[in-house]
């Protein structure tokens, strides 16, 4: 708590609780921010900070990582527990799931061993979902039994948020005045709490359990594979049409821009620099990257929103254990689909240091959204039609998962680690996906963000490649790399493109196109048909495309991911290993495919 000469008072309220209880949604409602929310444990691995005002008081709200205990072993639990134990907040809002209340109340009472009960609010969230499952909780009785202020909420639709703000403001005001005595300690008989929290109307064996009997276990793997295949098919079917439409738009726009520059008196070099270098590559990035992202990310968000991703981790736990890896690594791989740097940070949810290091080192084997459009484009061009693209997508996923497991096993053998540790994963309830929210959230938090990052990287890259091409330096660089590329089914241009795209994976293909085009320029943003012609004229075949896809999955991380790995591990050795290991895998697999292609 701070105060200034103007009596503007600042308080801090922290949101704490188990994973997957809707803390991020409560945070968004309280502060008006738009932190990404998801229906699986470990979503928040760093603290988000926002705030709201009441009169002359400002309230800073901190969204702590999910934790089951104040003294948990994982990095995110340790961060949350440390924040609470150090008493860095004026008020703690312990958020609990109304449908699984026992764990939430237990955590709130553990917080009460550090904070006074008058400084704690128990926010029972997800009341709407609990009611839909026949669960009703007597909130006044819960408050009486625990000695805590209890606020009921359904943060997704705003229910209880105003009451929660008022409760935070009231407790902070009481604390500023010196607090008040509480006659009832925040303790209760665990058997009575459990009985109260399990007051259920309806059948205990609800729909969730019936679905889990089908989804969980070996039978669930083909079902999830089928869902993944459906997403790939829809993406492949729609991306080509959207890409061709954007190509037509840019094909009409670029000549108009060129005409305006020439009319303004711009010289041939400046016009070429801007139109053939900067704008051509930017237009290509938008026309080829935007369609698959605009389709894939909302569909993937729907699966996430429905609660299927934790089930994926559950089903894959045995497979990861055999490789000496932690079952939660399946969740960090899902985060890596968005961004490998975020996936590396998400590895904090893994308790064991050795298993967390393996997850960090191998997250790059998961193709991030910067590589996904390249993989999609190549499957559509060289493997023909949506059905074959789905098959190619499955093979790419197999390469990704197989490389991850093999690398984890090799690291385990090299470090002589024993078997992987067990873990407890709280499965969230199934939720009806909110389609409009999924579309809006994926567009804002994934598609727009990744596209902006790609454009920012593509503009200077286009200028650089155009300049290098005009001076002849690029030809010398690609010629130098040609023998190494040819040995593994690639060529010097492809290797140069991956090296020059170190700042961002999104620009690998634009760099290739700048090199392959005869004049060193892209006259217009190519659609998939023109893209196919350019690559085939560059000597590409189906085996070449397969090798590029493999190398795209298995190669050194981008600059941001490497920086994150160093930050998370604090080790130069681990950071270098994270770059060398996937590159070695990729080169080896490409060499095998290249050798086998000679006999096909």
Helices and strands as residue ranges (DSSP letters): E 2-3, E 9-17, H 23-31, E 48-54, E 57-63, H 75-85, E 91-97, G 98-100, H 101-111, G 117-119, E 120-125, H 127-132, H 139-146, E 149-152, G 155-157, H 161-176, H 190-197, H 207-215, H 218-263, H 268-271, I 272-279, H 280-306, H 308-322, H 329-338, H 340-346, G 347-349, H 353-362, G 363-365, H 369-382, H 385-415, H 435-442, I 443-447, H 448-471, H 473-487, H 492-500, G 505-507, H 508-516, H 528-537, H 542-553, H 559-569, H 572-597
